[in-house]
Structures are given as structure tokens and as C-alpha cells.
Amino acid sequence: MTDDLDQLRRSRPDRLLPDDPPDPEVLTREKARLLAAITGGPPVHRPRPSVYTRLAYLDVWSALDFLTRVFGLVERRESRMEHPEGTLAWLEIGEGVVMIGQSGRHGLGSPLEVGMATAMLNVYVSDVEEHYRRACEEGARIVSPLEDMFWGDRRYEALDVEGHRWHFAQRNGS
């Protein structure tokens, strides 16, 4: 018995080959179009930073939760990669990007393994008072309390869940 869908059933996707190899620009454009359709808004242009850091964690999921909940970083969900060796995630704060991944990959280690901080990040935020309050309420380990610096910044220093050092500051007059 055949019907109108018989030809479609015979054209299974696993039997079809594209005429041309995938074009990364077309894939990027179509991904943006799809995300805009899902979110109901125009695609968000996210410039690629010239420099970004990568931090290693023994427990990437705990780090991801901590950094978003306590320090207010925002994950680029479309950039998350999960593979057998661990998860890799991109986080944004302001115009900056931080990549986090599994300790041991690319020769990077967590402060928990090394016994000391393996990175110190300096991050400018728009309201350091509010940022400090949130970090304290959420249980961040504060290393240096909120203070005014001689060069004009108001800043504090905290450790993340595995011991990377973070300086959060507000520029004088901002």
C-alpha cells in the first residue's frame, strides 16, 4: 500500500548527502536565525574578544553554578561543549569572556590540585557595591574587602569555588 508520504519515507535523511559540504558562514547565519525564532527577538551580536582566559576546574558543573550565581557571569549556552573528557563552557561578564573546562586538559590545573591560585582575573563591573553584597550573601570567600584604591578604583578580591582569584572593581566616576 502506498500513499502520498511514501516517497518521503524512502528519502530518509541518513540516505541523503548534501550537494555541497557545509559552509560555516551559512551554518552561523542559520543558527542565529533559529535562535532568534526561538527567543522571539533579533539575534544578539557577540563580538569575539581579542583575549580571553581559560580556567581549569576539577568540578566544572560546580564552578559553572558558582560563577553564574555568585559572581553574575552569564553562560553562552550555545557555546557549551560536552565530551568524554569533560565540559567546556564560555561565560560572559560585561565585554569579557572566560572559558572554563576540565582540569588536566591542555596542561591546566585547578588551584585545588596545585595548592595555590593558578589565575587572577580583574573584572570591572558597573556597581561594585551591589556585586560585593551579592558575593558575600552567596558565600564567596572574600580575600580583600571592598576598598578605595589610590588610583581611583573601588574594588574587592574573592576566591571562586576552587580558589581562582577574582578582583572586582568599579572605575572612578563610573
Secondary structure, 3 states (H helix, E strand, C coil): CCCCCHHHHHCCHHHCCCCCCCCHHHHHHHHHHHHHHHHCCCCCCCCCCCCCEEEEECCHHHHHHHHHHCCCCEECHHHCEEECCEEEEEEEECCEEEEEEECCHHHCCCHHHHCCCCCEEEEECCCHHHHHHHHHHCCCEEEEEEEECCCCCEEEEEECCCCCEEEEEECCCC
